[in-house]
Amino acid sequence: MEQYEQIIQAITLAMGAAWASGVNLYAAILTLGVLGVSGSMVLPPELQVLQHPMVLTAAGLMFAVEFCADKIPGLDTGWDAIHTFIRIPAGALLAAGAIGEVSPGLSVAAAIVGGVIATSSHVTKSGSRVLINSSPEPFSNWFASLSEDIAVMGGIWLAVKHPYIFLVCFILFIVLMVWLLPRIWGGIKKVFAVLIRPFGGNQPVENEKSS
């Protein structure tokens, strides 16, 4: 029974770390590191490097930078685009590290699944930000960013302290994501259609004149 609980906790931590990485990688690393240093949890051996003072300092600095950049409309979208190449592989690595002590084969599987989870949360976050940025007021952007920061830190704490509750929340996130992504994609296409309309609207008229 105890071994079963350990496996559940490892899987939950892997999923939580991967999901959080797709939303805010630096907040995820900082939260895991602080939980480990404070003794609130025992990090798996592969993740104990997150407790190192240099890692905590770097994560804290980058979290501060992202905290500011993520609340500026337009800049947050550029930041998300750059971090597509950072959050996803980092999420896979954190998931593998969270479960590596259980089984090497399971660690590889966790990396694959973790990469998919990080991709899903990253796409949901960055896509929704494109739609939010189409609004002229900045308050919805600030609210979304603060909500994401709180969700990342709270989600990792929940995965560590209450894994079964986290699993329920994670399943609800998957269901919500499946419902949201087609709508987000449709909204993004409309936003870009509006943006490029001034550049292509007169093209048919010019073609008629030239003919």
C-alpha positions in Angstrom: 0.0 0.0 0.0 2.8 2.4 0.9 4.6 1.6 -2.4 1.3 2.3 -4.3 1.0 5.7 -2.5 4.6 6.6 -3.5 3.9 5.8 -7.1 0.7 7.9 -7.1 2.6 10.8 -5.5 5.4 10.5 -8.0 3.0 10.5 -11.0 1.0 13.4 -9.5 4.2 15.4 -9.0 5.3 14.7 -12.6 2.0 15.8 -14.1 1.8 18.8 -11.8 5.4 19.9 -12.7 4.8 19.5 -16.4 1.5 21.3 -16.4 2.9 24.2 -14.3 6.0 24.4 -16.6 3.7 25.1 -19.6 2.1 28.0 -17.8 5.0 29.6 -15.9 8.3 27.6 -15.8 10.1 29.8 -13.4 7.3 29.9 -10.9 7.2 26.1 -11.0 10.9 25.7 -10.4 10.9 28.3 -7.7 7.9 26.7 -5.9 9.5 23.2 -6.0 12.8 24.5 -4.8 11.3 26.4 -1.9 9.2 23.4 -0.9 12.3 21.3 -0.9 14.5 23.7 1.0 11.8 24.5 3.6 11.3 20.8 4.3 7.7 20.8 3.2 8.5 17.9 0.8 11.4 15.7 -0.1 12.2 16.2 -3.7 13.1 13.2 -5.8 16.9 12.8 -6.2 16.8 14.0 -9.8 15.0 17.2 -8.8 17.1 18.0 -5.7 19.2 20.3 -7.8 16.3 22.7 -7.7 17.1 23.4 -4.0 20.6 24.7 -4.9 20.9 28.4 -4.0 22.1 29.3 -7.5 19.1 27.6 -9.1 16.7 29.3 -6.7 18.3 32.7 -7.3 18.1 32.3 -11.1 14.5 31.0 -11.0 13.6 33.9 -8.7 15.2 36.5 -11.0 13.5 35.1 -14.1 10.2 34.8 -12.3 10.5 38.5 -11.5 11.2 39.3 -15.1 8.3 37.2 -16.3 6.0 38.6 -13.7 6.5 42.1 -15.3 6.7 41.0 -18.9 3.6 38.8 -18.6 1.4 41.8 -17.7 2.2 44.0 -20.7 -0.2 43.3 -23.6 1.7 42.3 -26.7 5.0 41.7 -24.9 3.4 38.7 -23.1 2.6 37.1 -26.4 6.2 37.6 -27.6 7.4 36.2 -24.4 5.2 33.1 -24.7 6.4 32.6 -28.3 10.0 32.5 -27.2 9.3 30.3 -24.3 7.6 27.7 -26.5 11.2 26.3 -27.0 11.9 26.5 -23.2 8.8 25.5 -21.3 7.9 22.3 -23.2 11.3 20.5 -23.0 11.7 21.8 -19.4 8.3 20.3 -18.5 9.4 17.0 -20.0 12.6 17.0 -17.9 10.8 17.9 -14.7 8.3 15.1 -15.3 11.0 12.6 -15.9 12.9 13.8 -12.8 9.9 13.5 -10.6 9.4 9.9 -11.5 12.9 8.7 -12.3 13.4 7.0 -8.9 10.5 4.7 -9.6 11.6 3.1 -12.9 13.9 4.2 -15.8 11.2 3.0 -18.3 8.5 5.0 -16.4 10.8 8.0 -16.4 11.0 8.0 -20.3 7.2 7.6 -20.5 6.8 10.4 -18.0 9.1 12.6 -20.2 6.9 11.9 -23.2 3.6 12.5 -21.4 5.1 15.5 -19.6 6.1 17.1 -22.9 2.5 16.7 -24.1 1.0 18.1 -20.9 3.4 21.1 -21.0 2.6 21.7 -24.6 -1.1 21.6 -23.9 -1.0 24.1 -21.0 1.4 26.3 -22.9 -0.8 26.5 -26.0 -3.9 27.1 -23.8 -2.2 29.9 -21.9 -0.5 31.6 -24.9 -3.6 31.2 -27.2 -5.9 32.7 -24.6 -3.5 35.6 -24.2 -3.7 36.5 -27.9 -7.5 36.8 -27.5 -7.2 38.8 -24.2 -4.8 41.2 -25.9 -7.4 42.1 -28.5 -9.2 44.0 -25.7 -8.0 47.6 -25.4 -8.0 47.6 -21.5 -5.0 46.0 -19.6 -6.9 44.9 -16.6 -8.1 41.5 -18.0 -4.4 40.8 -18.9 -3.2 41.6 -15.4 -6.0 39.5 -13.9 -5.2 36.5 -16.2 -1.4 36.8 -15.4 -1.9 36.9 -11.6 -4.4 34.0 -11.8 -1.9 31.9 -13.7 0.9 32.7 -11.2 -1.4 31.7 -8.3 -2.6 28.6 -10.1 0.9 27.4 -10.8 2.1 27.7 -7.2 -1.2 26.4 -5.7 -1.3 23.6 -8.2 2.2 22.3 -7.3 1.4 22.6 -3.6 -1.8 20.6 -4.2 0.1 18.0 -6.2 2.5 17.6 -3.3 0.1 17.8 -0.3 -3.2 16.5 -1.7 -2.4 14.3 -4.8 -5.9 12.9 -5.2 -7.5 16.4 -5.2 -4.9 17.5 -7.7 -5.8 14.5 -9.9 -9.5 15.6 -10.0 -8.5 19.2 -10.8 -6.1 17.9 -13.5 -8.9 15.9 -15.2 -11.1 18.9 -15.1 -8.4 21.0 -16.7 -8.0 18.4 -19.5 -11.8 18.5 -20.1 -11.8 22.3 -20.1 -8.8 22.4 -22.4 -10.4 20.1 -25.0 -13.5 22.4 -24.9 -11.4 25.6 -25.1 -8.7 24.9 -27.7 -11.0 24.9 -30.8 -12.7 28.1 -29.6 -9.3 29.7 -28.9 -8.0 28.7 -32.4 -11.2 30.1 -34.0 -10.8 33.4 -32.0 -7.1 33.7 -33.0 -8.0 33.3 -36.7 -10.5 36.1 -36.4 -8.0 38.4 -34.6 -5.4 37.8 -37.4 -8.0 38.3 -40.1 -8.8 41.7 -38.6 -5.1 42.6 -38.4 -4.3 41.7 -42.0 -7.5 43.2 -43.5 -6.0 46.7 -43.9 -3.0 45.3 -45.8 -5.1 43.2 -48.2 -8.4 44.9 -48.5 -7.5 47.1 -51.6 -5.7 44.4 -53.5 -8.7 43.3 -55.7 -9.4 46.9 -56.6 -5.8 47.5 -57.7 -5.9 44.3 -59.7 -9.0 45.5 -61.5 -7.5 48.9 -62.3 -4.3 47.3 -63.7 -6.4 45.1 -65.9 
